[in-house]
Amino acid sequence: MAGRKSDFTLPTNTLDDLFSSQEERDEAKLQKIRDIPLAEIDGFPNHPFQVREDEDMFQLVESIKERGVITPATVRQKEDGRYELISGHRRKRACELAGFDTLRCEVVELNRDEATILMVESNYQRSQILPSEKAFAYKMRLEAMKRQAGRPSKENLSPVGTNLRTDEQIALECGDSRNQIHRYVRLTNLVPELLEMVDEGRIKMRPAVELSYLDEDSQRDIVDEIDLNDCTPSHDQTIRMRKFFNEGKLTTEAVQAIMSEEKPNQREKIVLRGDKVRSLIPKNIPLNQTEEYVCKALEHYNKFLRSRAERDSR
C-alpha cells in the first residue's frame, strides 16, 4: 500500500557493518582499547563473583608479568569520568599483585542493564562457581533482562529472543534448568551464615531452598542449633520446619526439637582403609567376615589393655 511505512527498522550498527571493511571495523575497535590507570577503575556494584587469591590467581600474576594482559578487560565510562569494570576483576587484581599501575581495557558504551548482563555472561565460563555466586548472578541478570523486556528498544529486534522467557534464555546459555535457576535465586533469601554453609557443601540445595522461605529470626534459630549441636538439617526436617513456619508454629522450641532428632547420615562413622586393614587379616578369612574378625581382634586388644593396666597398678 502506498505511503505505508515498513515495520522493520535496520539497526544503525548493521548499516555500519554493511558499508565498512573488516579492517575498518577492527581499527574502530582498537581505538576503544587503552591502558587505564588502576586507580581510575571501580569494581562492578554488588559484583557476585569472588576474586580469590588462590593458585590460579598466582599463575595469572606470573603470566601477566611475562606477557602482559592478553585479553583486555571490559569497562564502561561513568558520568563522573571514572571507569566501571564489567569483565576482568581477576585481571585487575592480578595487575595490582604484579605491581602494574594500569590495566589494558576495551571501553564499551552500555547502560546499567546491558552491563549487568554482560558481566554475568562473562563469568559463566569460570571453572569454579560457588552456589552463592550463581545465586546472586542469576538474580541480577534476571532482573536486568526483565527490565529490558519492559522497555521498547532496538534490543527487541532480535527474532530469536523475543518469544523466550528470560529464565529460558539463561537456561539455554548456562546449562542449568529453569527450575534449578529459580532454586539458586531462592538462596539469596538465606542469612549469610546459612549461605556460607551451602557454599561449603554442609547444606545441600534442596534443604537450603526450603530454609529460604523462613524469616530471618527462624533462620538464625537454625544457625544457633547447627553451631550448638554441630549438625545440619535434612531435607525432611527443612520441609517440616517450613510447614510449621507457614502455620505460624515454628517457635525456637520447635526448631530445637526438630534439629535434635538423630539422622542416619549424621551418626558417627569410622572409616578404615581397606588395603591397610586387609594386610593385617589372615588370607584364609573371607572378605564377608572381615568386620567380625576386626571386632573380635579389638575385643582381645581391649582385654590386653585392661590386664596390663591392672598389672601396672599393683
C-alpha positions as a Markdown table, in Angstrom:
| # | Residue | x | y | z |
|---|---|---|---|---|
| 1 | Met | 0.0 | 0.0 | 0.0 |
| 2 | Ala | 1.3 | 3.4 | -0.9 |
| 3 | Gly | 2.5 | 5.6 | 1.9 |
| 4 | Arg | 2.7 | 2.7 | 4.4 |
| 5 | Lys | 5.9 | 2.7 | 6.5 |
| 6 | Ser | 7.8 | -0.5 | 6.9 |
| 7 | Asp | 7.5 | -2.2 | 10.4 |
| 8 | Phe | 11.2 | -3.2 | 10.1 |
| 9 | Thr | 14.0 | -0.9 | 11.0 |
| 10 | Leu | 17.6 | -1.8 | 10.2 |
| 11 | Pro | 19.8 | -1.0 | 13.2 |
| 12 | Thr | 22.5 | 1.6 | 12.6 |
| 13 | Asn | 25.3 | -0.7 | 13.6 |
| 14 | Thr | 24.2 | -3.1 | 10.8 |
| 15 | Leu | 24.5 | -0.3 | 8.2 |
| 16 | Asp | 28.0 | 0.4 | 9.5 |
| 17 | Asp | 28.9 | -3.2 | 9.1 |
| 18 | Leu | 27.5 | -3.2 | 5.5 |
| 19 | Phe | 29.4 | -0.2 | 4.3 |
| 20 | Ser | 32.7 | -0.7 | 6.2 |
| 21 | Ser | 35.5 | -3.2 | 5.7 |
| 22 | Gln | 36.7 | -5.7 | 8.3 |
| 23 | Glu | 39.9 | -3.7 | 8.6 |
| 24 | Glu | 38.0 | -0.6 | 9.4 |
| 25 | Arg | 35.9 | -2.3 | 12.0 |
| 26 | Asp | 39.0 | -3.8 | 13.6 |
| 27 | Glu | 40.6 | -0.4 | 13.7 |
| 28 | Ala | 37.5 | 1.1 | 15.3 |
| 29 | Lys | 37.6 | -1.5 | 18.0 |
| 30 | Leu | 41.3 | -0.9 | 18.6 |
| 31 | Gln | 40.6 | 2.8 | 19.1 |
| 32 | Lys | 38.5 | 1.8 | 22.1 |
| 33 | Ile | 41.3 | -0.2 | 23.7 |
| 34 | Arg | 43.6 | 1.7 | 26.0 |
| 35 | Asp | 45.7 | 1.3 | 29.2 |
| 36 | Ile | 43.7 | 2.8 | 32.0 |
| 37 | Pro | 45.2 | 3.6 | 35.5 |
| 38 | Leu | 44.0 | 1.1 | 38.1 |
| 39 | Ala | 43.2 | 3.9 | 40.4 |
| 40 | Glu | 40.5 | 5.1 | 38.0 |
| 41 | Ile | 38.7 | 1.8 | 37.7 |
| 42 | Asp | 35.9 | 0.9 | 40.1 |
| 43 | Gly | 34.6 | -2.6 | 40.6 |
| 44 | Phe | 31.1 | -3.5 | 39.4 |
| 45 | Pro | 28.5 | -2.7 | 42.0 |
| 46 | Asn | 27.4 | -5.8 | 44.0 |
| 47 | His | 29.7 | -8.0 | 41.9 |
| 48 | Pro | 28.5 | -11.5 | 42.8 |
| 49 | Phe | 31.7 | -13.4 | 41.9 |
| 50 | Gln | 34.6 | -13.6 | 44.4 |
| 51 | Val | 38.2 | -12.8 | 43.4 |
| 52 | Arg | 40.2 | -15.5 | 45.1 |
| 53 | Glu | 43.9 | -15.2 | 45.7 |
| 54 | Asp | 44.5 | -18.9 | 45.1 |
| 55 | Glu | 46.9 | -20.9 | 43.0 |
| 56 | Asp | 45.1 | -19.9 | 39.8 |
| 57 | Met | 45.5 | -16.2 | 40.7 |
| 58 | Phe | 49.2 | -16.5 | 41.3 |
| 59 | Gln | 49.6 | -18.3 | 38.0 |
| 60 | Leu | 47.7 | -15.4 | 36.3 |
| 61 | Val | 50.0 | -12.9 | 38.1 |
| 62 | Glu | 53.1 | -14.7 | 36.7 |
| 63 | Ser | 51.6 | -14.8 | 33.2 |
| 64 | Ile | 50.8 | -11.1 | 33.3 |
| 65 | Lys | 54.4 | -10.3 | 34.5 |
| 66 | Glu | 55.7 | -12.3 | 31.5 |
| 67 | Arg | 53.3 | -11.4 | 28.7 |
| 68 | Gly | 51.1 | -8.6 | 30.0 |
| 69 | Val | 47.2 | -8.7 | 29.8 |
| 70 | Ile | 46.5 | -10.7 | 26.6 |
| 71 | Thr | 42.7 | -10.3 | 26.7 |
| 72 | Pro | 41.7 | -6.7 | 27.6 |
| 73 | Ala | 39.2 | -6.2 | 30.4 |
| 74 | Thr | 35.9 | -4.6 | 29.6 |
| 75 | Val | 34.9 | -1.3 | 31.2 |
| 76 | Arg | 32.4 | 1.5 | 30.7 |
| 77 | Gln | 32.9 | 5.1 | 31.4 |
| 78 | Lys | 30.7 | 6.6 | 34.1 |
| 79 | Glu | 29.3 | 10.1 | 34.3 |
| 80 | Asp | 32.0 | 11.3 | 36.7 |
| 81 | Gly | 34.7 | 10.3 | 34.2 |
| 82 | Arg | 35.8 | 7.2 | 36.1 |
| 83 | Tyr | 35.5 | 3.7 | 34.7 |
| 84 | Glu | 33.3 | 0.8 | 35.9 |
| 85 | Leu | 34.8 | -2.7 | 35.5 |
| 86 | Ile | 32.4 | -5.1 | 33.7 |
| 87 | Ser | 34.6 | -8.0 | 32.9 |
| 88 | Gly | 38.1 | -8.6 | 34.2 |
| 89 | His | 38.0 | -8.3 | 38.0 |
| 90 | Arg | 40.6 | -11.2 | 38.3 |
| 91 | Arg | 42.9 | -9.5 | 35.7 |
| 92 | Lys | 42.7 | -6.2 | 37.6 |
| 93 | Arg | 43.6 | -7.8 | 40.9 |
| 94 | Ala | 46.4 | -9.8 | 39.2 |
| 95 | Cys | 47.8 | -6.5 | 37.8 |
| 96 | Glu | 47.7 | -5.0 | 41.3 |
| 97 | Leu | 49.6 | -8.0 | 42.7 |
| 98 | Ala | 52.1 | -7.8 | 39.8 |
| 99 | Gly | 52.9 | -4.2 | 40.7 |
| 100 | Phe | 51.3 | -2.7 | 37.5 |
| 101 | Asp | 49.7 | 0.7 | 37.5 |
| 102 | Thr | 47.4 | 0.3 | 34.5 |
| 103 | Leu | 45.0 | -2.3 | 33.1 |
| 104 | Arg | 44.5 | -2.8 | 29.3 |
| 105 | Cys | 40.8 | -2.3 | 28.7 |
| 106 | Glu | 38.2 | -2.1 | 26.0 |
| 107 | Val | 35.8 | 0.8 | 26.6 |
| 108 | Val | 32.2 | 0.0 | 25.7 |
| 109 | Glu | 29.0 | 2.0 | 25.7 |
| 110 | Leu | 26.4 | 0.1 | 27.7 |
| 111 | Asn | 23.6 | 1.1 | 30.0 |
| 112 | Arg | 23.3 | -0.4 | 33.5 |
| 113 | Asp | 21.2 | -3.4 | 32.5 |
| 114 | Glu | 23.3 | -4.2 | 29.4 |
| 115 | Ala | 26.4 | -4.0 | 31.6 |
| 116 | Thr | 24.9 | -6.3 | 34.2 |
| 117 | Ile | 24.0 | -9.0 | 31.6 |
| 118 | Leu | 27.5 | -8.8 | 30.1 |
| 119 | Met | 29.1 | -9.0 | 33.5 |
| 120 | Val | 27.2 | -12.2 | 34.4 |
| 121 | Glu | 27.7 | -13.8 | 30.9 |
| 122 | Ser | 31.5 | -13.2 | 31.0 |
| 123 | Asn | 31.7 | -15.1 | 34.3 |
| 124 | Tyr | 29.7 | -18.2 | 33.3 |
| 125 | Gln | 32.8 | -19.9 | 32.0 |
| 126 | Arg | 34.7 | -19.9 | 35.3 |
| 127 | Ser | 35.9 | -23.3 | 36.3 |
| 128 | Gln | 34.7 | -22.9 | 39.8 |
| 129 | Ile | 31.5 | -21.0 | 40.7 |
| 130 | Leu | 30.1 | -21.2 | 44.2 |
| 131 | Pro | 26.3 | -21.6 | 44.7 |
| 132 | Ser | 26.1 | -18.1 | 46.3 |
| 133 | Glu | 27.9 | -16.6 | 43.3 |
| 134 | Lys | 25.4 | -18.3 | 40.9 |
| 135 | Ala | 22.5 | -17.3 | 43.1 |
| 136 | Phe | 23.2 | -13.5 | 43.0 |
| 137 | Ala | 24.4 | -13.6 | 39.4 |
| 138 | Tyr | 21.2 | -15.3 | 38.2 |
| 139 | Lys | 19.1 | -12.8 | 40.2 |
| 140 | Met | 20.9 | -9.8 | 38.9 |
| 141 | Arg | 20.7 | -11.0 | 35.3 |
| 142 | Leu | 17.0 | -12.0 | 35.5 |
| 143 | Glu | 16.1 | -8.6 | 36.9 |
| 144 | Ala | 18.1 | -6.8 | 34.2 |
| 145 | Met | 16.6 | -8.8 | 31.4 |
| 146 | Lys | 13.1 | -8.3 | 32.7 |
| 147 | Arg | 13.7 | -4.5 | 32.8 |
| 148 | Gln | 15.0 | -4.7 | 29.3 |
| 149 | Ala | 12.0 | -6.6 | 28.1 |
| 150 | Gly | 9.7 | -4.0 | 29.6 |
| 151 | Arg | 11.2 | -1.1 | 27.6 |
| 152 | Pro | 10.8 | -0.9 | 23.8 |
| 153 | Ser | 14.2 | -0.5 | 22.1 |
| 154 | Lys | 16.4 | -1.8 | 19.3 |
| 155 | Glu | 17.4 | -4.7 | 21.6 |
| 156 | Asn | 14.0 | -6.3 | 21.0 |
| 157 | Leu | 14.5 | -6.5 | 17.2 |
| 158 | Ser | 16.0 | -10.0 | 17.6 |
| 159 | Pro | 13.6 | -12.6 | 16.1 |
| 160 | Val | 15.2 | -15.2 | 18.3 |
| 161 | Gly | 14.9 | -13.8 | 21.8 |
| 162 | Thr | 11.5 | -12.1 | 21.8 |
| 163 | Asn | 9.4 | -15.2 | 22.3 |
| 164 | Leu | 11.6 | -16.7 | 25.1 |
| 165 | Arg | 11.1 | -16.1 | 28.8 |
| 166 | Thr | 14.2 | -14.6 | 30.5 |
| 167 | Asp | 14.8 | -17.8 | 32.6 |
| 168 | Glu | 14.5 | -19.9 | 29.4 |
| 169 | Gln | 17.2 | -17.7 | 27.7 |
| 170 | Ile | 19.5 | -18.1 | 30.6 |
| 171 | Ala | 18.9 | -21.9 | 30.8 |
| 172 | Leu | 19.9 | -22.3 | 27.2 |
| 173 | Glu | 23.1 | -20.4 | 27.7 |
| 174 | Cys | 24.3 | -21.7 | 31.1 |
| 175 | Gly | 23.1 | -25.3 | 31.2 |
| 176 | Asp | 21.0 | -25.1 | 34.4 |
| 177 | Ser | 17.3 | -25.9 | 34.0 |
| 178 | Arg | 14.7 | -23.1 | 34.6 |
| 179 | Asn | 13.8 | -24.8 | 37.9 |
| 180 | Gln | 17.4 | -25.0 | 39.0 |
| 181 | Ile | 17.9 | -21.3 | 38.2 |
| 182 | His | 15.0 | -20.4 | 40.4 |
| 183 | Arg | 16.4 | -22.6 | 43.2 |
| 184 | Tyr | 19.6 | -20.7 | 43.0 |
| 185 | Val | 17.8 | -17.4 | 43.2 |
| 186 | Arg | 15.9 | -18.6 | 46.3 |
| 187 | Leu | 19.3 | -18.9 | 48.0 |
| 188 | Thr | 19.6 | -15.1 | 48.0 |
| 189 | Asn | 17.0 | -15.1 | 50.8 |
| 190 | Leu | 19.3 | -17.0 | 53.2 |
| 191 | Val | 21.1 | -15.3 | 56.0 |
| 192 | Pro | 24.9 | -15.2 | 55.3 |
| 193 | Glu | 25.7 | -18.0 | 57.8 |
| 194 | Leu | 23.4 | -20.5 | 56.1 |
| 195 | Leu | 24.5 | -19.4 | 52.6 |
| 196 | Glu | 28.1 | -19.9 | 53.6 |
| 197 | Met | 27.2 | -23.5 | 54.7 |
| 198 | Val | 25.7 | -24.1 | 51.2 |
| 199 | Asp | 29.0 | -22.9 | 49.6 |
| 200 | Glu | 30.9 | -25.3 | 51.9 |
| 201 | Gly | 28.7 | -28.2 | 51.0 |
| 202 | Arg | 27.4 | -28.6 | 54.6 |
| 203 | Ile | 23.8 | -27.9 | 53.4 |
| 204 | Lys | 22.6 | -29.3 | 50.1 |
| 205 | Met | 20.5 | -27.3 | 47.6 |
| 206 | Arg | 17.0 | -28.7 | 48.3 |
| 207 | Pro | 17.2 | -28.2 | 52.1 |
| 208 | Ala | 18.6 | -24.8 | 51.6 |
| 209 | Val | 15.7 | -23.8 | 49.3 |
| 210 | Glu | 13.2 | -24.9 | 52.0 |
| 211 | Leu | 15.1 | -22.8 | 54.6 |
| 212 | Ser | 15.0 | -19.8 | 52.3 |
| 213 | Tyr | 11.2 | -19.5 | 52.9 |
| 214 | Leu | 11.7 | -18.9 | 56.6 |
| 215 | Asp | 12.1 | -15.4 | 58.1 |
| 216 | Glu | 15.4 | -14.2 | 59.5 |
| 217 | Asp | 14.6 | -15.0 | 63.1 |
| 218 | Ser | 13.8 | -18.6 | 62.3 |
| 219 | Gln | 16.9 | -19.0 | 60.1 |
| 220 | Arg | 19.1 | -17.6 | 63.0 |
| 221 | Asp | 17.5 | -20.1 | 65.4 |
| 222 | Ile | 18.6 | -22.8 | 63.0 |
| 223 | Val | 22.1 | -21.4 | 62.8 |
| 224 | Asp | 22.3 | -21.5 | 66.6 |
| 225 | Glu | 21.2 | -25.1 | 66.6 |
| 226 | Ile | 23.8 | -26.0 | 64.0 |
| 227 | Asp | 26.6 | -24.3 | 66.0 |
| 228 | Leu | 25.4 | -25.9 | 69.2 |
| 229 | Asn | 25.0 | -29.5 | 68.0 |
| 230 | Asp | 27.4 | -29.5 | 65.0 |
| 231 | Cys | 24.6 | -30.9 | 62.7 |
| 232 | Thr | 22.7 | -29.6 | 59.7 |
| 233 | Pro | 19.1 | -30.2 | 58.9 |
| 234 | Ser | 18.0 | -32.9 | 56.5 |
| 235 | His | 15.6 | -32.2 | 53.6 |
| 236 | Asp | 12.8 | -33.8 | 55.5 |
| 237 | Gln | 13.4 | -31.6 | 58.6 |
| 238 | Thr | 13.5 | -28.5 | 56.5 |
| 239 | Ile | 10.2 | -29.4 | 54.8 |
| 240 | Arg | 8.6 | -29.8 | 58.3 |
| 241 | Met | 10.1 | -26.5 | 59.5 |
| 242 | Arg | 8.8 | -24.7 | 56.5 |
| 243 | Lys | 5.3 | -26.3 | 57.1 |
| 244 | Phe | 5.4 | -25.2 | 60.8 |
| 245 | Phe | 6.5 | -21.7 | 59.7 |
| 246 | Asn | 3.6 | -21.4 | 57.3 |
| 247 | Glu | 1.2 | -22.4 | 60.1 |
| 248 | Gly | 2.8 | -19.9 | 62.5 |
| 249 | Lys | 4.1 | -22.7 | 64.7 |
| 250 | Leu | 7.9 | -22.6 | 64.1 |
| 251 | Thr | 9.0 | -21.4 | 67.6 |
| 252 | Thr | 12.5 | -21.6 | 68.9 |
| 253 | Glu | 11.5 | -24.7 | 70.8 |
| 254 | Ala | 10.1 | -26.3 | 67.7 |
| 255 | Val | 13.4 | -25.7 | 65.8 |
| 256 | Gln | 15.3 | -27.3 | 68.7 |
| 257 | Ala | 13.0 | -30.3 | 68.8 |
| 258 | Ile | 13.3 | -31.0 | 65.1 |
| 259 | Met | 17.1 | -30.3 | 64.9 |
| 260 | Ser | 17.7 | -32.6 | 67.9 |
| 261 | Glu | 16.5 | -35.7 | 66.0 |
| 262 | Glu | 19.2 | -38.1 | 65.1 |
| 263 | Lys | 19.7 | -38.5 | 61.3 |
| 264 | Pro | 21.2 | -41.6 | 59.8 |
| 265 | Asn | 23.6 | -39.6 | 57.7 |
| 266 | Gln | 24.9 | -37.8 | 60.8 |
| 267 | Arg | 25.6 | -40.8 | 63.1 |
| 268 | Glu | 29.2 | -41.2 | 64.0 |
| 269 | Lys | 31.1 | -43.1 | 61.3 |
| 270 | Ile | 34.5 | -44.7 | 61.4 |
| 271 | Val | 36.3 | -45.1 | 58.1 |
| 272 | Leu | 39.1 | -47.7 | 57.7 |
| 273 | Arg | 41.3 | -48.0 | 54.7 |
| 274 | Gly | 40.6 | -51.4 | 53.1 |
| 275 | Asp | 44.1 | -52.1 | 51.9 |
| 276 | Lys | 45.7 | -51.3 | 55.3 |
| 277 | Val | 43.2 | -53.4 | 57.3 |
| 278 | Arg | 43.2 | -56.3 | 54.9 |
| 279 | Ser | 47.0 | -56.6 | 55.1 |
| 280 | Leu | 46.6 | -57.3 | 58.9 |
| 281 | Ile | 44.0 | -60.1 | 58.4 |
| 282 | Pro | 44.9 | -63.7 | 57.6 |
| 283 | Lys | 44.3 | -64.6 | 54.0 |
| 284 | Asn | 42.1 | -67.5 | 55.0 |
| 285 | Ile | 39.5 | -65.1 | 56.4 |
| 286 | Pro | 36.8 | -64.4 | 53.7 |
| 287 | Leu | 36.0 | -60.8 | 52.9 |
| 288 | Asn | 32.5 | -61.0 | 54.2 |
| 289 | Gln | 33.9 | -62.0 | 57.6 |
| 290 | Thr | 36.3 | -59.0 | 57.8 |
| 291 | Glu | 34.1 | -57.0 | 60.1 |
| 292 | Glu | 33.5 | -59.9 | 62.6 |
| 293 | Tyr | 37.3 | -60.6 | 62.6 |
| 294 | Val | 38.2 | -56.9 | 63.3 |
| 295 | Cys | 35.6 | -56.7 | 66.1 |
| 296 | Lys | 37.0 | -59.8 | 67.8 |
| 297 | Ala | 40.5 | -58.6 | 67.4 |
| 298 | Leu | 39.5 | -55.3 | 69.1 |
| 299 | Glu | 37.9 | -57.2 | 72.0 |
| 300 | His | 41.1 | -59.2 | 72.6 |
| 301 | Tyr | 43.2 | -56.0 | 72.4 |
| 302 | Asn | 40.9 | -54.3 | 74.9 |
| 303 | Lys | 41.3 | -57.3 | 77.3 |
| 304 | Phe | 45.0 | -57.0 | 76.9 |
| 305 | Leu | 45.0 | -53.3 | 77.7 |
| 306 | Arg | 42.8 | -53.8 | 80.8 |
| 307 | Ser | 45.1 | -56.7 | 82.0 |
| 308 | Arg | 48.2 | -54.5 | 81.6 |
| 309 | Ala | 46.6 | -51.6 | 83.4 |
| 310 | Glu | 45.7 | -53.9 | 86.3 |
| 311 | Arg | 49.2 | -55.3 | 86.4 |
| 312 | Asp | 50.8 | -51.8 | 86.4 |
| 313 | Ser | 48.6 | -50.6 | 89.2 |
| 314 | Arg | 49.8 | -53.3 | 91.6 |
